[in-house]
Amino acid sequence: MATISLFLSGDVMTGRGVDQLFATSSAPTLYEGSIGSALDYVKLAERKTGPISRPVNHAYIWGDALDELALRRPDVRIINLGTTITTSEDMWPGRRAHHRMHPANAACLRTAGVDCAVLANNHVLDWGYAGLKDTLAALGAAGIGTAGAGRDAREAARPAILPLPNAGRLLVFAFAMEHAGTPHQWMATSTRAGVNLLSDFSGASVDRIARQIAKFKRAGDLVVASLHWGAEWGYDLDPEQQTFAHQLIDKAGVDVIHGHASHHAKGIELHAGKAILYGCGDFVNDYEGIGGQEAFGAHLALMYFLKLDTAHGRLTDLLLVPLRRRHFQLRHAHEIDCCWLTEVLNREDLRFGTCLTRLNRDGFRVLTHKPALTGQVGLPDATQRGER
């Protein structure tokens, strides 16, 4: 059986404090009440874990994630980019936070081999239409595909089309939801730049997505739907969210649902053999010195490595690699963190009929399906795959 491999992550927030680590950075000025400078986020982190030697190179923030990517060698790498890439001063009024990194630092995305940056989220217009224009230009110059935002509605709805090793294509469509913090005013129109915005989980929204996919999908293509949805903290789903996800698979032809917006990892479901990642959590951020959300493992990040069969887009393997953030850098998670993640995610996944199996080596996790709970054919467990 022929397969392709994907790497997915949640929010990559390389602006503000992270941007200030690099040799070239945007102006640090912020408009966040008590925090008036992006350098304050660096100081908060240093107050918690000690000094950070600056400047850093563009590989620094990825830390051990680069070794994992080199080891796994995914065919396609997709992130949700939760920042603008701009020097614009066109701050969007009324926002709680304004994320930006200097265009010179788009090189950090190239360093990680990012193929597609999803832009349908609640930060892509933090620095106005000029900031969005600069972001699209910087990613284009870096050779990184984009999805979910554009200079008009047509461009915002257009997928990133990524070649696959088997001569097939992966289509990445991206959508933001109003309830996940994306203002309605950010919706792209025929005459205005913005994001590919959805207002609800209705059947009409499913039909709209199905039409967008049908315009581009051809025989042999696989489809990722990347969705900025749900609450930032907590594990509960909107009552209609699961039904919506199922319909995207059943009616719109989606093969993987890549959910983000939550600052921590949420549950994972298999539906008709297709993966639904309800929330991938933050991957890179500058929240290290901010307390109050320790109960959700706010210092942890997950790498999602998926394998799909090329004939039907069904999930054949899902490996989760746990990391922790320290000094704005990703490092392998500690043993106590791995145990906590196993317990929490198994608790959340139980309602979806899935579970995590801890592998003995390197603290990796693999998702396995529970046929007894769902009556569906499951993924092979770690022993069957010969992993130790």
C-alpha positions as CSV (number, residue, x, y, z in Angstrom):
1,M,0.0,0.0,0.0
2,A,1.4,3.4,-1.0
3,T,1.5,6.1,1.6
4,I,2.4,9.7,2.0
5,S,3.6,11.4,5.3
6,L,2.6,14.7,6.7
7,F,3.8,16.9,9.6
8,L,1.2,19.2,11.1
9,S,1.5,21.6,14.0
10,G,-0.7,24.0,15.8
11,D,0.0,27.7,16.1
12,V,3.5,28.9,15.2
13,M,3.7,32.4,16.8
14,T,7.1,33.7,15.9
15,G,6.2,37.3,16.5
16,R,6.5,39.6,19.5
17,G,9.0,38.1,22.0
18,V,10.2,35.4,19.7
19,D,10.9,37.9,17.0
20,Q,13.0,40.0,19.4
21,L,15.5,37.1,19.8
22,F,16.8,37.5,16.2
23,A,19.4,39.9,15.0
24,T,16.8,41.8,13.0
25,S,13.4,42.3,14.5
26,S,10.3,44.5,14.2
27,A,9.9,47.5,16.4
28,P,9.0,46.2,19.8
29,T,6.2,48.7,20.5
30,L,2.9,47.0,21.5
31,Y,-0.6,48.2,22.5
32,E,-1.5,45.6,25.1
33,G,-2.3,47.6,28.2
34,S,0.3,46.9,30.8
35,I,2.7,45.4,28.2
36,G,4.0,48.1,25.9
37,S,7.0,46.3,24.4
38,A,7.6,42.8,22.8
39,L,10.8,42.8,24.9
40,D,8.7,42.5,28.0
41,Y,7.8,38.9,26.9
42,V,11.5,38.1,26.7
43,K,12.0,39.5,30.2
44,L,9.1,37.5,31.6
45,A,10.5,34.3,30.3
46,E,14.0,35.2,31.6
47,R,12.6,35.9,35.0
48,K,11.1,32.4,35.1
49,T,13.9,30.3,33.6
50,G,17.0,32.4,33.3
51,P,18.8,34.6,30.7
52,I,18.5,33.9,27.0
53,S,21.6,34.6,25.0
54,R,20.8,36.9,22.1
55,P,20.8,37.2,19.2
56,V,19.9,33.6,18.1
57,N,20.1,32.1,14.6
58,H,17.0,31.1,12.7
59,A,17.3,27.4,13.7
60,Y,17.3,28.2,17.4
61,I,13.6,28.3,18.1
62,W,13.0,24.8,16.7
63,G,15.5,23.1,18.9
64,D,14.9,19.3,19.0
65,A,12.0,19.6,16.5
66,L,14.6,19.9,13.7
67,D,16.1,16.5,14.7
68,E,12.6,14.9,14.7
69,L,11.8,16.4,11.3
70,A,15.1,15.1,9.9
71,L,14.4,11.6,11.4
72,R,10.8,11.4,10.2
73,R,11.3,13.1,6.8
74,P,7.7,14.0,6.2
75,D,6.7,14.6,2.6
76,V,4.8,17.8,3.5
77,R,5.1,20.2,6.4
78,I,2.1,22.4,7.4
79,I,1.8,24.9,10.2
80,N,-0.7,27.5,11.3
81,L,1.2,30.7,11.3
82,G,-0.1,32.9,14.1
83,T,1.7,36.1,13.3
84,T,2.1,38.6,10.5
85,I,5.4,39.1,8.7
86,T,5.7,42.8,8.5
87,T,7.2,46.1,9.6
88,S,3.8,47.8,9.2
89,E,2.6,50.2,11.9
90,D,-1.0,49.9,10.8
91,M,-2.1,48.4,14.1
92,W,-5.7,47.0,14.0
93,P,-7.6,48.8,16.8
94,G,-9.4,47.1,19.6
95,R,-7.3,43.9,19.5
96,R,-5.9,42.3,22.7
97,A,-2.6,41.3,21.0
98,H,-0.7,42.3,17.9
99,H,1.8,39.7,16.6
100,R,4.4,40.5,14.0
101,M,7.9,39.4,13.0
102,H,10.3,41.1,10.8
103,P,10.3,39.9,7.1
104,A,14.0,39.0,7.5
105,N,13.0,36.3,9.9
106,A,10.8,34.4,7.4
107,A,14.0,32.5,7.1
108,C,13.2,30.7,10.3
109,L,10.2,29.1,8.5
110,R,12.5,28.0,5.6
111,T,14.9,26.5,8.2
112,A,12.2,24.2,9.4
113,G,11.3,23.3,5.8
114,V,7.7,24.6,6.0
115,D,5.8,23.9,2.8
116,C,2.5,25.6,3.8
117,A,1.6,28.3,6.2
118,V,-2.1,28.5,7.1
119,L,-3.2,32.1,7.4
120,A,-6.9,31.7,8.3
121,N,-6.6,32.7,11.9
122,N,-7.1,35.5,14.4
123,H,-3.7,37.2,14.0
124,V,-3.1,37.6,10.2
125,L,-4.5,41.1,10.2
126,D,-3.2,42.3,13.6
127,W,-1.1,44.9,11.7
128,G,-3.8,45.8,9.1
129,Y,-4.1,45.2,5.4
130,A,-0.5,46.4,4.9
131,G,0.6,43.6,7.3
132,L,-1.3,41.0,5.4
133,K,0.1,42.2,2.1
134,D,3.6,42.0,3.5
135,T,3.0,38.5,4.9
136,L,1.8,37.1,1.6
137,A,4.8,38.7,-0.1
138,A,7.3,37.4,2.4
139,L,6.0,33.8,2.3
140,G,5.9,33.9,-1.5
141,A,9.5,35.1,-1.6
142,A,10.4,32.2,0.7
143,G,8.7,29.7,-1.5
144,I,6.1,28.8,1.1
145,G,2.5,28.1,0.1
146,T,-0.3,29.8,1.8
147,A,-4.0,29.1,2.4
148,G,-6.9,30.9,4.1
149,A,-6.1,34.5,3.4
150,G,-5.6,36.7,0.4
151,R,-5.9,40.0,-1.4
152,D,-9.6,39.1,-2.1
153,A,-12.1,36.4,-1.5
154,R,-11.0,34.3,-4.4
155,E,-7.4,34.2,-3.3
156,A,-8.4,33.6,0.3
157,A,-10.5,30.6,-0.7
158,R,-7.8,29.1,-3.0
159,P,-5.9,26.1,-1.6
160,A,-2.2,25.6,-1.3
161,I,-1.5,22.9,-3.9
162,L,1.5,20.9,-2.8
163,P,3.1,18.1,-4.9
164,L,3.5,14.6,-3.5
165,P,6.2,12.1,-4.2
166,N,3.8,9.8,-6.0
167,A,3.0,12.5,-8.6
168,G,-0.2,13.3,-6.7
169,R,-1.2,16.5,-5.0
170,L,-2.2,17.6,-1.5
171,L,-4.7,20.4,-1.4
172,V,-4.7,22.5,1.8
173,F,-7.9,24.6,2.3
174,A,-8.1,26.9,5.4
175,F,-10.9,28.5,7.2
176,A,-11.3,30.7,10.3
177,M,-14.3,30.9,12.6
178,E,-15.6,34.0,14.2
179,H,-16.0,32.3,17.6
180,A,-12.2,31.6,17.6
181,G,-11.4,35.3,17.8
182,T,-11.4,36.2,14.1
183,P,-13.4,39.4,13.6
184,H,-16.2,39.4,11.1
185,Q,-14.6,42.6,9.6
186,W,-11.6,40.4,8.5
187,M,-13.7,38.4,6.0
188,A,-12.3,38.7,2.5
189,T,-14.7,40.0,-0.2
190,S,-14.5,40.5,-3.9
191,T,-13.1,44.0,-3.2
192,R,-11.3,43.6,0.1
193,A,-8.4,41.5,1.4
194,G,-8.9,39.3,4.4
195,V,-9.5,35.7,5.5
196,N,-11.6,32.8,4.4
197,L,-14.1,33.2,7.2
198,L,-16.9,30.8,8.3
199,S,-19.7,32.1,10.6
200,D,-21.1,28.7,11.9
201,F,-21.1,24.9,11.8
202,S,-24.3,24.8,9.6
203,G,-25.0,22.6,6.6
204,A,-24.6,25.7,4.5
205,S,-21.0,26.1,5.7
206,V,-20.4,22.4,4.8
207,D,-21.9,23.0,1.3
208,R,-19.7,26.1,0.9
209,I,-16.6,24.2,1.7
210,A,-17.6,21.3,-0.5
211,R,-18.0,23.8,-3.5
212,Q,-14.6,25.3,-2.8
213,I,-13.0,21.9,-2.8
214,A,-14.8,20.7,-5.9
215,K,-13.4,23.6,-7.9
216,F,-9.8,22.3,-7.4
217,K,-9.9,18.6,-6.5
218,R,-9.2,16.1,-9.2
219,A,-8.7,12.3,-9.2
220,G,-5.8,11.3,-6.9
221,D,-5.8,14.5,-4.9
222,L,-5.8,14.4,-1.1
223,V,-7.4,17.2,0.9
224,V,-6.5,18.8,4.3
225,A,-9.1,21.2,5.8
226,S,-7.3,23.5,8.3
227,L,-9.7,25.1,10.7
228,H,-9.1,27.8,13.3
229,W,-12.0,26.9,15.6
230,G,-13.1,26.4,19.2
231,A,-12.1,27.8,22.5
232,E,-8.5,28.7,23.4
233,W,-8.6,26.8,26.7
234,G,-10.5,23.7,27.8
235,Y,-11.4,20.4,26.2
236,D,-15.1,20.8,25.5
237,L,-16.3,20.9,21.9
238,D,-19.1,23.0,20.5
239,P,-22.1,20.7,20.3
240,E,-22.2,21.0,16.6
241,Q,-18.5,20.8,16.0
242,Q,-18.2,17.0,15.8
243,T,-21.1,16.7,13.4
244,F,-19.6,19.4,11.2
245,A,-16.2,17.6,11.1
246,H,-17.9,14.4,10.1
247,Q,-19.8,16.1,7.3
248,L,-16.6,17.6,6.0
249,I,-15.3,14.1,5.5
250,D,-18.6,12.5,4.4
251,K,-19.9,15.2,2.1
252,A,-17.0,17.5,1.2
253,G,-14.3,14.9,0.5
254,V,-11.8,16.0,3.3
255,D,-9.2,13.5,4.3
256,V,-7.6,15.3,7.3
257,I,-9.0,17.9,9.6
258,H,-6.3,20.1,11.0
259,G,-7.8,22.0,14.0
260,H,-6.1,24.8,15.8
261,A,-6.9,27.9,18.0
262,S,-6.6,26.0,21.4
263,H,-3.4,26.8,23.2
264,H,-3.1,23.2,24.2
265,A,-3.6,19.8,22.5
266,K,-7.2,18.5,22.4
267,G,-8.7,15.1,21.5
268,I,-8.3,13.1,18.3
269,E,-10.9,11.2,16.4
270,L,-11.0,8.8,13.5
271,H,-14.1,9.0,11.3
272,A,-14.5,6.8,8.3
273,G,-10.8,6.1,8.6
274,K,-9.9,9.8,8.4
275,A,-8.1,11.9,11.1
276,I,-9.8,14.7,13.0
277,L,-7.3,16.7,15.1
278,Y,-9.7,18.9,17.2
279,G,-6.9,21.1,18.5
280,C,-3.1,20.8,17.9
281,G,-2.2,23.4,20.5
282,D,0.5,26.0,20.3
283,F,3.8,24.9,18.8
284,V,6.0,28.0,19.1
285,N,4.9,31.0,21.3
286,D,6.2,33.6,23.7
287,Y,4.0,32.7,26.6
288,E,6.7,31.1,28.7
289,G,6.7,33.7,31.5
290,I,2.9,33.9,31.7
291,G,1.3,31.8,34.4
292,G,-2.3,30.7,35.1
293,Q,-2.8,27.9,32.7
294,E,-0.5,25.2,34.1
295,A,-3.5,22.8,34.4
296,F,-3.5,22.5,30.6
297,G,0.2,21.8,30.3
298,A,0.7,25.2,28.6
299,H,4.5,24.7,28.3
300,L,4.1,21.6,26.1
301,A,3.9,21.2,22.4
302,L,3.1,18.3,20.1
303,M,4.4,17.3,16.7
304,Y,1.9,15.4,14.6
305,F,3.3,13.0,12.1
306,L,0.6,11.3,9.9
307,K,0.7,8.7,7.2
308,L,-2.1,8.4,4.7
309,D,-2.8,5.8,2.1
310,T,-2.7,7.5,-1.3
311,A,-5.6,5.6,-2.7
312,H,-8.2,6.7,-0.2
313,G,-6.6,9.2,2.2
314,R,-7.2,7.0,5.2
315,L,-5.0,7.3,8.2
316,T,-2.5,4.4,8.5
317,D,-0.3,5.8,11.3
318,L,-0.2,8.8,13.6
319,L,2.8,9.5,15.8
320,L,2.8,12.3,18.4
321,V,6.2,13.7,19.5
322,P,6.0,15.7,22.8
323,L,8.2,18.7,23.3
324,R,8.4,21.5,25.9
325,R,9.2,25.1,25.5
326,R,12.0,26.6,27.5
327,H,14.0,29.8,26.6
328,F,11.6,30.1,23.6
329,Q,13.1,26.9,22.2
330,L,11.5,23.4,21.7
331,R,13.1,20.6,23.6
332,H,12.1,17.0,24.2
333,A,9.6,16.7,27.0
334,H,10.5,15.4,30.4
335,E,9.3,12.0,31.5
336,I,6.7,13.5,33.9
337,D,5.3,15.6,31.0
338,C,5.0,12.5,28.8
339,C,3.1,10.6,31.5
340,W,0.8,13.6,32.1
341,L,0.1,13.9,28.3
342,T,-0.7,10.2,28.1
343,E,-3.2,10.4,30.9
344,V,-4.9,13.6,29.8
345,L,-5.1,12.8,26.1
346,N,-6.3,9.3,26.7
347,R,-9.0,10.7,29.0
348,E,-10.1,13.1,26.2
349,D,-9.8,10.5,23.4
350,L,-11.9,7.9,25.1
351,R,-15.1,9.6,24.0
352,F,-13.9,9.3,20.4
353,G,-12.9,5.6,20.7
354,T,-9.2,6.3,20.4
355,C,-6.3,6.0,22.7
356,L,-2.6,6.7,23.0
357,T,0.0,4.0,23.4
358,R,3.3,5.0,24.9
359,L,6.4,3.8,23.1
360,N,9.3,2.8,25.2
361,R,12.0,4.7,23.2
362,D,12.3,8.5,23.1
363,G,8.9,9.1,24.8
364,F,6.9,9.0,21.6
365,R,3.2,8.3,21.4
366,V,1.2,6.6,18.7
367,L,-2.5,6.8,18.2
368,T,-4.3,3.5,18.0
369,H,-8.0,2.8,17.3
370,K,-10.2,0.8,19.6
371,P,-12.4,-1.5,17.5
372,A,-14.3,-2.7,20.6
373,L,-15.6,0.8,21.2
374,T,-16.5,1.8,17.6
375,G,-16.7,-1.4,15.5
376,Q,-14.3,0.1,13.0
377,V,-11.0,-1.3,11.7
378,G,-8.2,0.2,13.7
379,L,-4.6,1.2,13.2
380,P,-1.9,-1.3,14.0
381,D,-0.5,-0.9,17.4
382,A,3.2,-0.3,18.2
383,T,4.0,-4.0,18.6
384,Q,2.5,-4.9,15.2
385,R,4.6,-2.2,13.5
386,G,7.7,-3.5,15.1
387,E,8.5,-0.3,17.1
388,R,10.3,-0.5,20.4
